[in-house]
């Protein structure tokens, strides 16, 4: 049973996908690759000027309060072993980003999807789906037991996508401490 969980401050939903359920939902990995290939998605391997410019253009569409990312911050993400930045392209232009964090905790390897953003002009054309499927595939490849994410209830299209992909709402509270 799924329970809607919100946080008054963040107004976010928390979703989780167990990767064993993912395989049941998607049939097999070959299906996943074919479905994700409609929009090319790659893992960023260098903090290029093109990628930084795309971050400066796309991140404000996700968060109006986010400060522009610096070259060194982007390099830190791209060069980290625990974070991956997925890049979606249409007509060779970057139109979407997703960050995947993968980490070991005492109970298992876990993955967390953050900062999914698709250019407003490219929404509704499978970019978000391709990004999420690529991230889920990589999380599985790296041994993650679950993939979690949060999403504001107001992001109706994104929440429908997450549910369609097999994510389920978690019965949990989301807390934040501003450090």
ZIUR-V93859 format. One record per residue. N is the residue number from 0. RES is the residue in one small letter. SS is DSSP state (A for helix, B for strand, O for the rest). PSI is psi in whole degrees, 0 to 359 (NA if undefined). NEAR is the number of other ideal C-beta (glycine too) atoms within 12 Angstrom. Layout:
n=N res=RES ss=SS psi=PSI near=NEAR
n=N res=RES ss=SS psi=PSI near=NEAR
//
This chain:
n=0 res=x ss=O psi=134 near=7
n=1 res=x ss=O psi=140 near=18
n=2 res=x ss=O psi=130 near=15
n=3 res=x ss=O psi=124 near=20
n=4 res=x ss=O psi=125 near=25
n=5 res=x ss=O psi=159 near=23
n=6 res=x ss=O psi=124 near=19
n=7 res=x ss=O psi=324 near=12
n=8 res=x ss=O psi=313 near=13
n=9 res=x ss=O psi=337 near=20
n=10 res=x ss=O psi=56 near=18
n=11 res=x ss=B psi=151 near=30
n=12 res=x ss=B psi=149 near=34
n=13 res=x ss=B psi=128 near=34
n=14 res=x ss=B psi=152 near=40
n=15 res=x ss=B psi=147 near=34
n=16 res=x ss=B psi=123 near=37
n=17 res=x ss=B psi=137 near=25
n=18 res=x ss=A psi=341 near=34
n=19 res=x ss=A psi=321 near=16
n=20 res=x ss=A psi=325 near=19
n=21 res=x ss=A psi=316 near=31
n=22 res=x ss=A psi=326 near=19
n=23 res=x ss=A psi=320 near=13
n=24 res=x ss=A psi=324 near=23
n=25 res=x ss=A psi=359 near=27
n=26 res=x ss=O psi=295 near=14
n=27 res=x ss=O psi=170 near=15
n=28 res=x ss=A psi=325 near=19
n=29 res=x ss=A psi=321 near=13
n=30 res=x ss=A psi=318 near=17
n=31 res=x ss=A psi=314 near=31
n=32 res=x ss=A psi=317 near=21
n=33 res=x ss=A psi=316 near=15
n=34 res=x ss=A psi=321 near=25
n=35 res=x ss=A psi=344 near=31
n=36 res=x ss=O psi=352 near=19
n=37 res=x ss=O psi=327 near=21
n=38 res=x ss=O psi=119 near=33
n=39 res=x ss=B psi=131 near=23
n=40 res=x ss=B psi=136 near=39
n=41 res=x ss=B psi=160 near=28
n=42 res=x ss=B psi=127 near=28
n=43 res=x ss=O psi=132 near=31
n=44 res=x ss=O psi=350 near=15
n=45 res=x ss=O psi=150 near=18
n=46 res=x ss=O psi=77 near=25
n=47 res=x ss=O psi=164 near=19
n=48 res=x ss=A psi=322 near=14
n=49 res=x ss=A psi=315 near=18
n=50 res=x ss=A psi=318 near=31
n=51 res=x ss=A psi=318 near=28
n=52 res=x ss=A psi=320 near=19
n=53 res=x ss=A psi=319 near=32
n=54 res=x ss=A psi=317 near=37
n=55 res=x ss=A psi=330 near=24
n=56 res=x ss=A psi=322 near=25
n=57 res=x ss=A psi=318 near=36
n=58 res=x ss=A psi=321 near=33
n=59 res=x ss=A psi=338 near=19
n=60 res=x ss=A psi=342 near=24
n=61 res=x ss=A psi=317 near=28
n=62 res=x ss=O psi=118 near=19
n=63 res=x ss=O psi=343 near=8
n=64 res=x ss=O psi=352 near=8
n=65 res=x ss=O psi=135 near=17
n=66 res=x ss=O psi=150 near=12
n=67 res=x ss=O psi=136 near=17
n=68 res=x ss=O psi=144 near=29
n=69 res=x ss=O psi=166 near=14
n=70 res=x ss=A psi=316 near=20
n=71 res=x ss=A psi=326 near=12
n=72 res=x ss=A psi=317 near=23
n=73 res=x ss=A psi=317 near=30
n=74 res=x ss=A psi=322 near=22
n=75 res=x ss=A psi=318 near=17
n=76 res=x ss=A psi=309 near=34
n=77 res=x ss=A psi=325 near=29
n=78 res=x ss=A psi=355 near=18
n=79 res=x ss=O psi=145 near=20
n=80 res=x ss=O psi=344 near=13
n=81 res=x ss=O psi=352 near=23
n=82 res=x ss=B psi=143 near=29
n=83 res=x ss=B psi=136 near=37
n=84 res=x ss=B psi=120 near=45
n=85 res=x ss=B psi=139 near=44
n=86 res=x ss=B psi=126 near=42
n=87 res=x ss=B psi=139 near=41
n=88 res=x ss=B psi=143 near=27
n=89 res=x ss=B psi=129 near=23
n=90 res=x ss=O psi=42 near=14
n=91 res=x ss=O psi=14 near=12
n=92 res=x ss=B psi=140 near=21
n=93 res=x ss=B psi=120 near=36
n=94 res=x ss=B psi=356 near=33
n=95 res=x ss=B psi=150 near=43
n=96 res=x ss=B psi=151 near=46
n=97 res=x ss=B psi=137 near=47
n=98 res=x ss=B psi=131 near=37
n=99 res=x ss=B psi=124 near=40
n=100 res=x ss=B psi=130 near=30
n=101 res=x ss=B psi=130 near=33
n=102 res=x ss=B psi=152 near=25
n=103 res=x ss=B psi=135 near=16
n=104 res=x ss=B psi=172 near=16
n=105 res=x ss=O psi=331 near=7
n=106 res=x ss=O psi=341 near=10
n=107 res=x ss=B psi=176 near=20
n=108 res=x ss=B psi=131 near=22
n=109 res=x ss=B psi=160 near=27
n=110 res=x ss=B psi=149 near=38
n=111 res=x ss=B psi=127 near=31
n=112 res=x ss=B psi=132 near=42
n=113 res=x ss=B psi=159 near=30
n=114 res=x ss=B psi=55 near=31
n=115 res=x ss=B psi=123 near=44
n=116 res=x ss=B psi=133 near=36
n=117 res=x ss=B psi=133 near=39
n=118 res=x ss=O psi=138 near=31
n=119 res=x ss=O psi=329 near=18
n=120 res=x ss=O psi=344 near=16
n=121 res=x ss=O psi=0 near=28
n=122 res=x ss=O psi=148 near=26
n=123 res=x ss=O psi=10 near=17
n=124 res=x ss=O psi=19 near=21
n=125 res=x ss=O psi=6 near=28
n=126 res=x ss=A psi=311 near=39
n=127 res=x ss=A psi=320 near=41
n=128 res=x ss=A psi=314 near=35
n=129 res=x ss=A psi=317 near=37
n=130 res=x ss=A psi=311 near=49
n=131 res=x ss=A psi=317 near=45
n=132 res=x ss=A psi=320 near=42
n=133 res=x ss=A psi=318 near=41
n=134 res=x ss=A psi=318 near=48
n=135 res=x ss=A psi=319 near=45
n=136 res=x ss=A psi=316 near=35
n=137 res=x ss=A psi=321 near=33
n=138 res=x ss=A psi=317 near=37
n=139 res=x ss=A psi=315 near=30
n=140 res=x ss=A psi=326 near=21
n=141 res=x ss=O psi=7 near=26
n=142 res=x ss=O psi=15 near=17
n=143 res=x ss=O psi=138 near=34
n=144 res=x ss=O psi=323 near=24
n=145 res=x ss=B psi=160 near=32
n=146 res=x ss=B psi=125 near=44
n=147 res=x ss=B psi=159 near=37
n=148 res=x ss=B psi=163 near=41
n=149 res=x ss=B psi=155 near=32
n=150 res=x ss=B psi=136 near=38
n=151 res=x ss=B psi=141 near=24
n=152 res=x ss=O psi=331 near=23
n=153 res=x ss=O psi=344 near=13
n=154 res=x ss=O psi=67 near=25
n=155 res=x ss=A psi=314 near=14
n=156 res=x ss=A psi=317 near=23
n=157 res=x ss=A psi=317 near=34
n=158 res=x ss=A psi=322 near=28
n=159 res=x ss=A psi=318 near=18
n=160 res=x ss=A psi=311 near=29
n=161 res=x ss=A psi=317 near=39
n=162 res=x ss=A psi=319 near=23
n=163 res=x ss=A psi=327 near=21
n=164 res=x ss=A psi=348 near=37
n=165 res=x ss=O psi=0 near=29
n=166 res=x ss=O psi=145 near=35
n=167 res=x ss=B psi=147 near=29
n=168 res=x ss=B psi=138 near=27
n=169 res=x ss=O psi=146 near=27
n=170 res=x ss=O psi=84 near=16
n=171 res=x ss=O psi=167 near=20
n=172 res=x ss=O psi=145 near=17
n=173 res=x ss=O psi=126 near=26
n=174 res=x ss=O psi=152 near=14
n=175 res=x ss=O psi=137 near=13
n=176 res=x ss=O psi=119 near=6
n=177 res=x ss=O psi=110 near=6
n=178 res=x ss=O psi=NA near=3
//
